Amino acid sequence: MIIGTPAEIKDNEYRVGLIPNAVHQLTNMGHRVLIQKGAGLGSGIGDEEYGAAGAEIVETADDVFDRSDIIVKVKEPLPEEYGKLRKGQILYTFLHLAPVPDLTRALLEREIIGIAYETILENGALPCLIPMSEVAGRMSVQIGAHLLERMQGGRGILLGGVPGVPPSNVIVIGAGVVGLNAIKIAHGMGARTTVIDIDPRQLRKIDDLFHGQVVTLMSNPLNIEGALRRADLLIGGVLVTGAKAPHIVTRDMLAVMKKDSVIVDVSVDQGGCVETIHPTSHSEPTYFVDGVLHYGVANIPGAVPRTSTFALSNATMPYLYRIVEMGLKQAIEASDALRQGVNVYRGHLTYKAVADDQGLPYTPLEKVFG
């Protein structure tokens, strides 16, 4: 097989789909690897490192898309990349299709086989999403602390306070991987931290881990509204695998929040759990709604690409090795985790949550395979 990685083109996205170790492994398995010139520079990986590992360096993204059987990326294709995709090509990347119907249509029309990192499910966990959720969760508090500075538009509050001055109130919605990592940083910085979730098992886990020093609340409108009244920083970390995130915080609820408080909604790449959030970019990351500062960057880990690229590769490469070693059909049949990663297959929408969110026909993958 020919495996290709183009440079990412999303705003300030410096991650890259393949690292030299993966290139070395793939070429040792007898496959060819194409890397677009300069694709790894943002992650501190030079073309010479890829070349030494066995990759062929090509000049343009067109060269990669035209010649590759499998495209390995980090972020979903943007509209300017749709036309580069070829019928029957395997696209292995984050897709986040539920809130982006135009991308879904493009992949279906071009009969792409789209395998989404974020829906590969193994033993109840999302192994390819976890490392980026860890990064984004930790960064969400770091970002929020910066935005609370007066010159950034925030309330002018130091997250952990100082002796004689109380710390800030950080509210985390969702006690999953994003939430847990946000709590680690917020609590570690000395903030008064509260987490809200619908699953009492997750709340017990948080209570045990932090020895009761983090407030845990069951998710219901009354508890949410009460927490929002106290919030200086709100972190959104709600995930419904492969589907649009529910709006836990409505626009009406913003009225109870303090002026110049901050929202960082990590779930924005799945539509966001705050009704007023919309995707922004690293270049223009924030905006105000009803006096509350919103941060909606959908590729937070792209800001720390060296860490993120290597963490992501550790998780995604084992599945890629199975595909190239066994062939796609056999790999999918042998791995239920990989099967759940297939969102679109040669013109069929094979992930039910996306079909339901977009009102499109759903075709089970087993039916496609016959």
C-alpha positions in Angstrom: 0.0 0.0 0.0 1.0 3.6 -0.4 0.3 5.7 2.8 0.4 9.5 2.5 0.4 12.4 4.9 -0.2 15.9 3.7 0.5 19.1 5.7 -2.5 20.2 7.8 -4.1 23.4 6.6 -6.5 24.2 9.4 -5.7 27.6 11.1 -2.6 27.2 13.2 -2.7 23.4 13.1 0.8 22.2 13.5 0.3 18.5 14.2 1.1 15.9 11.6 -0.5 12.5 10.9 2.7 10.4 10.8 5.9 10.5 12.8 9.3 9.0 11.7 8.9 5.9 13.9 5.6 5.1 12.2 7.2 5.7 8.8 10.1 3.3 9.7 7.6 0.6 10.8 5.4 1.0 7.7 8.4 0.8 5.3 9.8 -2.2 7.1 6.4 -3.9 6.5 7.0 -3.3 2.8 4.8 -0.3 2.2 5.6 3.1 0.7 5.1 6.3 2.6 4.7 9.8 1.1 5.1 12.9 3.2 4.4 16.4 1.9 7.4 18.6 2.1 7.4 20.5 5.4 4.4 18.6 6.9 6.2 17.9 10.1 8.0 21.2 10.7 5.4 22.5 13.1 5.9 19.5 15.3 9.6 19.8 15.2 10.1 17.0 12.6 12.2 17.8 9.6 12.0 16.3 6.1 15.4 14.7 6.6 14.1 12.7 9.6 11.3 11.4 7.4 13.7 10.6 4.6 16.0 8.7 7.0 13.1 6.7 8.2 12.3 5.7 4.6 9.6 8.2 3.4 9.5 9.8 0.0 9.2 13.6 0.4 6.8 15.1 -2.2 6.2 18.7 -3.0 2.5 19.2 -2.8 -0.7 17.9 -1.1 -1.9 17.0 -4.6 1.0 14.6 -4.9 0.0 12.9 -1.7 -3.7 12.7 -2.4 -3.2 11.6 -6.0 -0.8 8.7 -5.2 -1.9 7.4 -1.9 -4.2 4.5 -1.0 -4.5 5.7 2.6 -4.4 9.3 3.7 -3.3 9.7 7.3 -4.2 13.1 8.8 -4.9 14.7 12.1 -7.9 17.0 11.4 -10.9 16.6 9.1 -10.6 17.7 5.5 -11.5 21.3 4.9 -13.6 22.3 1.8 -10.5 23.1 -0.3 -9.3 19.5 0.3 -12.6 17.8 -0.7 -11.7 17.8 -4.4 -8.4 16.1 -3.8 -10.1 12.9 -2.3 -10.3 9.9 -4.7 -13.0 7.3 -5.0 -12.3 4.3 -2.7 -9.5 6.1 -0.8 -9.1 5.4 2.9 -9.1 8.5 5.0 -7.8 7.9 8.5 -8.2 11.0 10.8 -10.4 12.9 13.2 -13.7 13.5 11.3 -16.2 14.8 13.8 -18.9 14.5 11.2 -22.0 15.1 13.3 -21.9 18.9 13.2 -20.5 19.2 9.7 -23.1 17.9 7.1 -21.2 19.4 4.2 -18.2 17.2 5.0 -20.4 14.1 5.3 -22.0 14.7 1.9 -18.5 15.3 0.3 -17.2 12.0 1.7 -20.4 10.1 0.6 -20.3 11.6 -2.9 -16.7 10.7 -3.4 -17.2 7.2 -2.0 -14.5 7.6 0.6 -13.8 5.1 3.3 -13.6 7.3 6.3 -12.2 6.0 9.6 -12.6 8.4 12.5 -10.2 8.3 15.3 -12.9 9.6 17.7 -15.3 6.7 17.2 -12.8 3.8 17.5 -14.1 2.1 20.7 -12.2 -0.6 22.5 -13.2 -2.0 25.9 -15.5 0.9 26.6 -12.8 3.5 25.9 -11.9 5.8 23.0 -8.2 5.1 22.7 -7.4 7.5 19.8 -9.4 10.3 21.4 -8.1 10.0 24.9 -4.6 11.5 24.4 -6.1 14.6 22.7 -8.8 14.9 25.4 -6.0 14.8 28.0 -4.2 17.6 26.2 -7.3 19.7 25.6 -8.6 19.2 29.2 -5.3 20.3 30.7 -5.0 23.2 28.3 -8.5 24.4 28.8 -7.7 25.6 32.3 -4.4 27.1 31.2 -6.3 29.0 28.4 -9.1 30.0 30.8 -6.6 31.3 33.4 -5.1 33.5 30.6 -8.4 34.7 29.4 -9.4 35.8 32.9 -6.7 38.4 32.8 -8.2 41.9 32.3 -6.3 42.7 29.1 -7.8 39.5 27.5 -11.3 40.5 28.4 -11.8 38.5 31.6 -12.6 39.6 35.1 -9.0 40.2 36.1 -8.9 37.3 38.5 -5.9 35.1 39.4 -7.1 31.5 39.2 -5.7 30.4 42.5 -6.0 33.7 44.4 -3.3 34.7 47.0 -3.3 34.8 50.8 -6.1 37.0 51.9 -7.9 37.0 48.5 -10.1 34.1 47.6 -9.4 31.9 44.5 -11.6 31.7 41.5 -14.5 29.3 40.9 -13.9 26.8 38.1 -16.9 24.8 37.0 -16.3 21.7 34.9 -19.2 20.2 33.0 -18.5 16.5 32.2 -16.4 14.2 34.3 -14.9 12.2 31.5 -11.3 12.4 30.2 -11.5 16.1 29.4 -13.1 16.9 32.7 -10.8 14.9 34.8 -7.7 16.5 33.2 -9.2 20.0 33.6 -9.9 19.3 37.2 -6.3 18.2 37.8 -5.0 21.5 36.5 -7.6 23.7 38.1 -7.3 22.0 41.5 -3.6 22.0 41.2 -3.6 25.8 40.6 -5.6 26.4 43.7 -9.0 27.1 42.2 -12.3 26.2 43.9 -13.3 23.4 41.5 -16.7 21.9 40.9 -17.6 19.1 38.5 -21.1 18.3 37.1 -22.0 15.0 35.5 -24.9 12.7 34.9 -23.1 9.6 36.0 -22.7 9.1 39.8 -19.9 6.6 39.2 -17.8 9.2 37.6 -18.5 11.6 40.4 -17.5 9.0 43.0 -14.2 8.5 41.0 -13.5 12.2 41.2 -14.4 12.4 44.8 -12.0 9.5 45.6 -9.2 10.9 43.5 -9.3 14.3 45.0 -10.2 13.2 48.6 -13.4 15.3 48.6 -11.6 18.5 47.8 -13.5 18.9 44.5 -17.2 19.6 44.7 -19.3 17.0 42.8 -22.8 17.7 41.6 -25.3 15.7 39.7 -26.3 17.3 36.4 -29.7 18.9 36.5 -30.9 22.4 35.6 -31.0 23.7 39.2 -27.5 22.5 40.0 -26.2 23.8 36.7 -27.7 27.3 37.2 -26.4 27.5 40.8 -22.9 26.6 39.6 -23.1 29.1 36.8 -23.8 31.9 39.2 -20.5 31.2 41.0 -18.5 30.5 37.9 -15.5 32.6 36.9 -14.4 30.0 34.4 -16.6 27.3 32.9 -15.1 24.3 31.1 -17.3 22.3 28.8 -16.3 18.7 28.4 -19.4 16.8 27.4 -19.0 13.9 25.0 -21.6 11.6 23.3 -19.5 9.4 21.1 -19.7 10.3 17.4 -22.9 12.5 18.0 -23.5 16.2 18.5 -23.0 17.3 22.1 -26.2 18.2 23.9 -26.7 21.8 25.0 -26.3 21.6 28.7 -25.8 25.4 29.1 -28.5 27.4 27.3 -28.4 31.0 26.3 -30.9 31.9 28.9 -28.5 30.6 31.6 -25.8 33.1 30.6 -27.9 35.7 32.3 -26.9 34.4 35.7 -23.2 34.4 34.9 -20.9 37.1 36.1 -19.9 39.8 33.6 -16.6 39.0 31.9 -16.6 35.4 33.2 -15.1 32.9 30.7 -16.3 29.8 28.9 -13.9 27.3 27.3 -16.0 24.7 25.5 -13.7 21.8 24.6 -16.7 19.9 23.1 -17.1 22.5 20.3 -15.7 20.1 17.7 -18.9 18.1 18.3 -21.1 21.1 18.3 -20.5 22.2 21.8 -22.3 21.7 25.1 -22.9 25.5 25.5 -25.7 26.8 23.2 -23.9 30.0 22.4 -20.6 28.4 21.4 -19.4 28.2 17.8 -16.0 27.1 16.3 -13.3 29.8 16.4 -9.6 29.6 15.4 -6.3 30.1 17.1 -6.0 33.4 15.2 -9.4 34.7 16.4 -10.2 32.5 19.4 -12.8 34.5 21.4 -16.0 36.5 21.3 -18.5 37.8 23.8 -22.2 36.8 24.2 -24.3 38.6 26.8 -21.1 39.8 28.6 -19.5 36.4 28.8 -16.2 35.7 27.0 -16.4 32.5 24.8 -13.5 30.5 23.6 -14.4 28.0 20.8 -11.1 26.8 19.2 -11.8 23.3 17.8 -8.2 22.2 17.6 -6.9 23.1 21.0 -4.1 20.4 21.0 -2.7 22.0 17.8 -1.2 24.7 20.0 1.2 22.2 21.5 2.0 20.1 18.4 5.1 18.4 19.6 3.4 16.8 22.6 0.1 16.2 20.7 1.6 14.7 17.6 3.6 12.0 19.4 0.7 11.3 21.9 -1.7 10.9 19.0 0.6 8.6 17.0 1.1 6.3 20.0 -2.7 5.7 19.9 -3.5 5.7 16.2 -0.7 3.7 14.7 -1.5 0.2 16.0 -4.8 0.3 14.1 -3.1 1.6 11.0 -0.6 -1.3 11.1 -3.5 -3.8 11.3 -5.1 -2.2 8.2 -2.0 -2.3 6.1 -0.9 -5.8 7.3 -4.3 -7.5 7.0 -6.1 -5.4 4.4 -9.0 -3.2 5.4 -11.9 -5.7 5.2 -10.1 -8.4 7.2 -8.8 -5.8 9.7 -12.4 -4.5 10.3 -13.8 -8.0 10.6 -11.1 -8.9 13.1 -11.4 -5.8 15.2 -14.7 -4.5 16.6 -12.9 -1.4 17.7 -11.8 -0.6 14.2 -15.2 -1.4 12.8 -16.8 1.2 15.0 -14.3 3.7 13.6 -15.7 3.4 10.1 -18.1 6.4 9.6 -18.5 6.3 5.8 -17.9 3.4 3.4 -18.0 3.8 -0.4 -21.1 6.0 -0.5 -22.8 4.6 2.6 -23.1 6.3 6.0 -22.2 3.6 8.4 -22.2 5.5 11.8 -25.7 5.7 13.2 -25.3 8.7 15.5 -24.2 10.8 12.5 -27.1 9.6 10.4 -29.5 10.4 13.2 -28.1 13.9 13.7 -28.2 14.7 10.0 -31.4 12.9 9.1 -29.6 10.7 6.5 -30.0 7.0 5.7 -27.9 4.7 7.9 -26.4 1.5 6.5 -24.8 -1.0 9.0 -21.3 -1.8 7.9 -22.2 -5.5 8.0 -24.8 -4.9 5.3 -22.3 -3.1 3.1 -19.8 -6.0 3.4 -22.6 -8.5 2.7 
